């Protein structure tokens, strides 16, 4: 089926070269699809160097230092440049990069990955492929929790500069208990002082970088809020025509590709094991409800 139209695109000057008006569905995005094109455009802290004090403007505590992987993701709301930090969460970072590299079919096959649970001034959750034949190698495959580097508790919700513990553009996993992270991700649409405060799945593994990424965050459709497509439906049927008809404004992630890899193959992570899903939490970031009997985690 045809993919959703790109929303929020800038007008094209009359003398500009012809360009497609839609996001190419199921095709890896070009490196310069509005994303940050190289490490040279990043600040030292965005490149994983926290030797100075500039990091205090972004993070409540000094993050673990280390090389990063720059990834360009294309969505129907615009581009997202992701600085993946294996030093923050080795296993979580590795899983996301494995999802990016997945092929035959691509994880982002038509119609793309639905951004299914996006709530204004809170977060956006995504990760279940719109094509149910994609990503089967990740379904229900939990992994051990990474060590949480953010300080927990009410005394660490903000730092002396007023920076929130989980700032806008941080990325982590949805989950629902110990070792419950799988293939559902969250990104913060606004600064949040409560996330990352103890839930083992809320360990940040990356962050958005570049002005265009934060412009995209403001364009992602949040009107469905917590009442978007059900996770079980997406897991079993994908974002089929019925889902697209019922949720016509839903945004999709249509492709991701590695732009530059600063780790030089150094990120391996530990052997992944099955997750211990379960638990219930009144208010959380992402909740991974799973699909049918294959996954079972909630908040």
N, C-alpha and C positions, 0 to 999 in steps of 0.2 A: 504494500500500500504506500501511498505517497506520504512523505514525512511532513511534520508541522513546519509552517513558515517561520523564518527568522524574524523575531519581533525586535523592534527598537533599532533597526539598522539605520545608519546615517544616509541622508539623501546622496545620490550619485550625481556629480557634476555632468553637464551635457557632453563635455569633451573627454570624459573619463573612458577608459577601455571597458568593454562590455564585461559584466560579471554576473554570475548566477544569483538569483534573488532568494534562493532557498539554501538551507544547510544541506550539504551532500550527505544523505543518509547512508549509514553503514560503511562509510569511507573514512579512513584516518584523516584527521584535519591537517591542512598544511601548517608548517611551523609558524608562518606569519599570519595566521588567521586572527589577528588582533591581539595575540598573546605576547608576553615578554619573550624576546627572541634569543637572549643569551644571558649568561651569568653577569656579564659586564653591566647590565642594566639594573642589577640588584644591589642593595646596600650590603655592607659587610655582615650585618646581623641576619639578613635574609639569606645570605650564603652560608650561614651557620657559624660565623665568627662573632663571638660575644666577648672579645677581649677588652673592648672599651665600655662605655656607659650608655651608648645609643640604644641598646636593647631595652633599657628601662622605660622608654617611651612606648613600647609595644607589649612587653611581657611583665608579669608581676614578679617573677624570679628569673634568674639567669638560666636559660635553657641549656641542655646538654649540647656541647659543641660537636661539630662534625660536618663532613661534606654533604651536599644536598643533590637531589635530582629534580630538575626543572621539567614540569609536564604541562603541555598545552591541552586543555579540554575545550571543546566547542559545545555550546548549548543553544537552544532556541531563543534564549534571552541574551546571548552574547558570549564572549570568550572568558575563560577562567584560567589563569596561570597559577599552577600549584607548585610551591616549593615543598617537596617531600623531604622530610628530615629523618633518615634512618637512625640518627643518634638520639632522637626523641623517643622513638618507639620502633625498634628494629623489626619486630614481627608484623606490626600493623603497617609499617611502610612497605615491607616486602609484599604483603598481600595486595595492597593497592596497586603496586607496580606489576604484579602478576595479572591483575584484572586488566590493566592497561594493555599488557602484551598478549592477552588471550586472543586466539584466532580460531578459524574454522569451526563455527562462525565467530566473527568478531563479537566481543561482549556488547558492543554498541550497535549491533545489527538493527536494521529497520524495525521499529520506528525510533530506536534509541532507548536509553535508560530513563524511565519516567521519574521526574522529581516529585515524588508522590505525596510527600507530607511536608509542606512548607508553610510555616506560620510566621506572620508578620512580626518583625522585631524579636524573633526568637531563633529559629533554626530551619534548615531544609534537610530533609532526609531523602536518600536515593540509594540505588544499588541493585535493585532487582531488574534483570534485563527485560526489555520490552519484547524480545524474541525468546520464547520459553525454551528454545533449543540451545541457547547460548548460556555459558557460565555454569554448566552442570558440574564441572569439576570443583566449584566453590560451594555449591548448595549444601547447607547443613554441615559444612566442614569448619568446625570451630578451631580456635587456636589458643594457646596459652596467653594469658594477659601479660602485656608489657608492664614494666614497673612504672607507676605513676610518678612523674617528676613535678607535677603541680602540687603545691601544699594544700592539704585538706583543712576543712573546718572554717567556721565563720570569721575567724581572725585573719584569714588570708583571702577574703573575697576581692579585696583591692589592695594595691600597694600605696606607698606614701604619695605617689604622683597621681593617684586616682585611676590607675589602669586596672581594668577588670581581669579576673582570673582567666576567663575564656573569651578573649576579645573577638571582635568581628573578623571573620575570615579564617578562624581556627578550624581544623578538620579533625574528626575523630570517628569512632564507630558507634552505631546503634548496638544495643545489646540488652541482656536481661539476666545477668548473673555472672558468676565466675566462669571464665574461659568461654564466653558466649559470642565473642566477635566472629563474624563470618564474612559477609559480602555486602553489608549495608552500612552506609556512611552518613555522617552528619557534617554540616558546616554551619557556623554561626552567622546569622544574618544581622546580628547586632551584638554589641558588647554585653557579656553576661557574666555576672559575678558568682553564680551558683553552680554552673556546669564545671566539671572537673573537680568537684569537691569530695570525691570519695568513691564514686561508681567506677569499677575497674575497667569498664569499656570506654570511658571518657578520657582516655590518655591521648592527647594530641599527637598526631604523627605528621602533620603538615599544616601549611597555611597558604592562603591566597596572597599573591603579590602582584603589583602593578595596578595603576589607576583603573584600567579597563575592567579588571576583575571586580573591583569594588563597585563600579558602575553597573556591572551585570547583576551583582547581588541585589541592587535596588530595583531591578527589572523583573526578577523571577516572580512568577505569579504565585501569590499567597492566598488567593480568595477561597480556595477549598480548605485551607487550614488542616485541621485534624480529620476532615471528612473526605479526603481524597480516595483514590482507589485502594481497596483492601489488599493487604499484603498477600493473603492466601490466593486471591484472584489473580494477582500479577504473577505469583510463583507458578501457578498451574496453567494459566492461559496466556500470560504475557499481556502487553498493552494491545489487545486485539481491537477490532473495529468497534465493538460494543463499549469498551473502556474509553476509546477516543471519542466516541459519540457522547458518552455520559460526562466526560471531563474535557471538553474541547479547548479549554484555556491552559491545560497542563503543559508545563515545560519539560523538555527532554534533553539529556546529555547525549549527543550524537557521535562523539568520538573523542579519544584522547591519544596523545602521542608524546614520547619523551623528546624534549628539545635538547637538553644537555645533561649529561650524567657525570656528576663530580665524584661519585664513589668508586669509579673504575672497577666495578664488579666486586667491591668489598663487602656488599650487603648480602648476607646469606640467611641470617636468622636461624632459629633452632627448628628442629623437627616439629611439625604441627601435629596436634592431637585432636581428638574429638572433643567438642565443647560440652560443658555441663550447663545445659540451658534450664531456664526456669526463673522463678522469682517474680515479684510484682512490686511496682513502685508507683506511688501516687502521681508524682510529677517528675519527669525526666527529660533528658535530651531525646535521643532516638530510642525507639522501641523496636526490637526485632521480633516480630510475631511469627516469622517463619511461614512456610507454605505447606498445606496438607499435613502429612505426617513426617515430612522430611526435615522440617525445622520446628523448633518450639522454644522460642524465647520471647518474653514480653517485658519491656523496660528493664 
